[in-house]
Amino acid sequence: MKPWQILEWGKLGQGEFSSLPLSATQVRVKVRAISLNYRDHLMLRGHYNPKQPLPLVPCSDGAGEVVEVGHEVTLWKVGDRVCPIFSQSWIGGPPSKERISQTLGGPLDGTLRPEMVVNETGLVAVPVHLDWEEAACLPCAAVTAWNAICDQPAGSRIVVQGTGGVSLFALQLAKAAGMEVLLTSSSQEKMARARALGADHCLNYRENPEWSRAVRAWARDGVDCVVEVGGAGTLEQSLRCLKPGGKIAMIGILAGASSPINVLPILMQQLRVQGVLVGNRDDFEAMKRVLERAQIRPVVDQRLPYEQAPQAWERLASGQHFGKIAISGCW
Ligand SMILES: NC(=O)c1ccc[n+]([C@@H]2O[C@H](COP(=O)([O-])OP(=O)(O)OC[C@H]3O[C@@H](n4cnc5c(N)ncnc54)[C@H](OP(=O)(O)O)[C@@H]3O)[C@@H](O)[C@H]2O)c1
């Protein structure tokens, strides 16, 4: 089986498989499952980083089995089930230019290939209750959702936008932590599924362009946090949802990356707009403990065979998915 590669912008194809050499501190991982993020859709189209050299193995989310270890490796042994971390050199502590630059699926080759070679520090053990495709959902989407909400105490009220990968993890993690969650969606059917996952209240953002009013009807004093995956196009509504001192966890750009914005509410209400770029290995470990304690299973929309990987991009672009789209490994 061959690695999938972005050969030119908009074009996925299969390159040649060559087994990479292993240094003393590296680990060889047989990739057993991969999952897609919206970032991979942007990357394929050349919208994420048009200067990225090609070909590139796409995707940052995945899970696999350790099949070989370098002679100085102490953290892993053959047979261990692992996930690679998104930023391979960000183990802990605050972000720095160096720590957030070594990310899978661009600029580094990603997970959509038969095997990967990574430093032993760039891995986290898979939670035992998850199968391969479920585990493959964690590295980017779940860690991002965790970082968006982990500072909110039990009883907080939060807004989660849409029913994509990050948002459903935010819903599940927030409910496990005792928060109240309002979820927005463009689909009645998806809202029913979100309620079954624990959403306390749902509203249709397409039918209610001024949806902050409905949020205010639900939480009269405002909410504590908005998990902002819409970006510039939804920020104004999100700011109107917040109580004084509330937080926007700024994550995505599904509704655009730039737009004129009235900053007055930010200063008058002492709001916080906090950017999130996934997180580090320590964040992954902390999130994993919550998944294990609450026995949370990622929501997998579809599981596609390896050879049908391009269809995963089509499914994501259609917007019909609920949660994460997974691709099984080629083994
Ligand atoms: N900063 C980071 O570290 C980080 C990490 C991961 C992702 N992201 C970003 O976060 C965003 C979400 O990523 P993802 O992988 O979770 O995407 P995804 O799985 O493709 O989620 C897409 C869903 O978002 C909802 N949506 C689309 N437009 C919306 C809007 N205007 N208002 C509210 N909801 C809307 C839709 O839900 P319904 O169908 O229910 O309407 C859609 O199905 C992307 O922009 C991605 O690049 C950032």
The ligand as an SDF file (V2000), in Angstrom:
LIG
                    3D

 48 52  0  0  0  0  0  0  0  0999 V2000
   -7.2580   26.3920   16.1370 N   0  0  0  0  0  0  0  0  0  0  0  0
   -7.1510   25.0810   16.1940 C   0  0  0  0  0  0  0  0  0  0  0  0
   -6.3190   24.5300   16.9070 O   0  0  0  0  0  0  0  0  0  0  0  0
   -8.1140   24.2580   15.4140 C   0  0  0  0  0  0  0  0  0  0  0  0
   -8.1860   22.8640   15.6110 C   0  0  0  0  0  0  0  0  0  0  0  0
   -9.1610   22.1440   14.9280 C   0  0  0  0  0  0  0  0  0  0  0  0
  -10.0090   22.8260   14.0590 C   0  0  0  0  0  0  0  0  0  0  0  0
   -9.8760   24.1540   13.8630 N   0  0  0  0  0  0  0  0  0  0  0  0
  -10.8020   24.9050   13.0130 C   0  0  0  0  0  0  0  0  0  0  0  0
  -12.0790   24.8070   13.6220 O   0  0  0  0  0  0  0  0  0  0  0  0
  -13.0890   24.7690   12.6260 C   0  0  0  0  0  0  0  0  0  0  0  0
  -13.8890   23.4950   12.8050 C   0  0  0  0  0  0  0  0  0  0  0  0
  -13.0500   22.3900   12.4920 O   0  0  0  0  0  0  0  0  0  0  0  0
  -13.6460   20.9190   12.4190 P   0  0  0  0  0  0  0  0  0  0  0  0
  -12.5540   20.0410   11.9300 O   0  0  0  0  0  0  0  0  0  0  0  0
  -14.3560   20.5930   13.6810 O   0  0  0  0  0  0  0  0  0  0  0  0
  -14.7120   21.1330   11.2390 O   0  0  0  0  0  0  0  0  0  0  0  0
  -15.8590   20.1910   10.7110 P   0  0  0  0  0  0  0  0  0  0  0  0
  -15.8130   18.8830   11.3970 O   0  0  0  0  0  0  0  0  0  0  0  0
  -15.7800   20.1910    9.2280 O   0  0  0  0  0  0  0  0  0  0  0  0
  -17.1880   20.9610   11.1790 O   0  0  0  0  0  0  0  0  0  0  0  0
  -18.0230   21.5970   10.2620 C   0  0  0  0  0  0  0  0  0  0  0  0
  -19.3610   21.9040   10.9380 C   0  0  0  0  0  0  0  0  0  0  0  0
  -19.3320   23.2040   11.4890 O   0  0  0  0  0  0  0  0  0  0  0  0
  -20.6270   23.7690   11.4270 C   0  0  0  0  0  0  0  0  0  0  0  0
  -20.5950   25.1090   10.8200 N   0  0  0  0  0  0  0  0  0  0  0  0
  -20.2380   25.4590    9.5750 C   0  0  0  0  0  0  0  0  0  0  0  0
  -20.4120   26.7810    9.3990 N   0  0  0  0  0  0  0  0  0  0  0  0
  -20.9090   27.2580   10.5530 C   0  0  0  0  0  0  0  0  0  0  0  0
  -21.3470   28.5300   10.9870 C   0  0  0  0  0  0  0  0  0  0  0  0
  -21.3060   29.5970   10.1830 N   0  0  0  0  0  0  0  0  0  0  0  0
  -21.8120   28.6430   12.2530 N   0  0  0  0  0  0  0  0  0  0  0  0
  -21.8580   27.5820   13.0650 C   0  0  0  0  0  0  0  0  0  0  0  0
  -21.4810   26.3460   12.7030 N   0  0  0  0  0  0  0  0  0  0  0  0
  -21.0150   26.1870   11.4610 C   0  0  0  0  0  0  0  0  0  0  0  0
  -21.4990   22.8490   10.6090 C   0  0  0  0  0  0  0  0  0  0  0  0
  -22.3440   22.1480   11.5440 O   0  0  0  0  0  0  0  0  0  0  0  0
  -23.9090   21.8620   11.2250 P   0  0  0  0  0  0  0  0  0  0  0  0
  -23.8620   20.9570   10.0170 O   0  0  0  0  0  0  0  0  0  0  0  0
  -24.4040   21.2490   12.4580 O   0  0  0  0  0  0  0  0  0  0  0  0
  -24.5160   23.1960   10.9120 O   0  0  0  0  0  0  0  0  0  0  0  0
  -20.4870   21.9280    9.9430 C   0  0  0  0  0  0  0  0  0  0  0  0
  -20.9950   20.6400    9.7160 O   0  0  0  0  0  0  0  0  0  0  0  0
  -12.3450   24.8950   11.2920 C   0  0  0  0  0  0  0  0  0  0  0  0
  -12.2920   26.2440   10.8900 O   0  0  0  0  0  0  0  0  0  0  0  0
  -10.9550   24.3860   11.6080 C   0  0  0  0  0  0  0  0  0  0  0  0
   -9.9940   24.8930   10.7280 O   0  0  0  0  0  0  0  0  0  0  0  0
   -8.9440   24.8690   14.5190 C   0  0  0  0  0  0  0  0  0  0  0  0
  1  2  1  0
  2  3  2  0
  2  4  1  0
  4  5  1  0
  4 48  2  0
  5  6  2  0
  6  7  1  0
  7  8  2  0
  8  9  1  0
  8 48  1  0
  9 10  1  0
  9 46  1  0
 10 11  1  0
 11 12  1  0
 11 44  1  0
 12 13  1  0
 13 14  1  0
 14 15  2  0
 14 16  1  0
 14 17  1  0
 17 18  1  0
 18 19  2  0
 18 20  1  0
 18 21  1  0
 21 22  1  0
 22 23  1  0
 23 24  1  0
 23 42  1  0
 24 25  1  0
 25 26  1  0
 25 36  1  0
 26 27  1  0
 26 35  1  0
 27 28  2  0
 28 29  1  0
 29 30  1  0
 29 35  2  0
 30 31  1  0
 30 32  2  0
 32 33  1  0
 33 34  2  0
 34 35  1  0
 36 37  1  0
 36 42  1  0
 37 38  1  0
 38 39  2  0
 38 40  1  0
 38 41  1  0
 42 43  1  0
 44 45  1  0
 44 46  1  0
 46 47  1  0
M  CHG  2   8   1  16  -1
M  END
$$$$
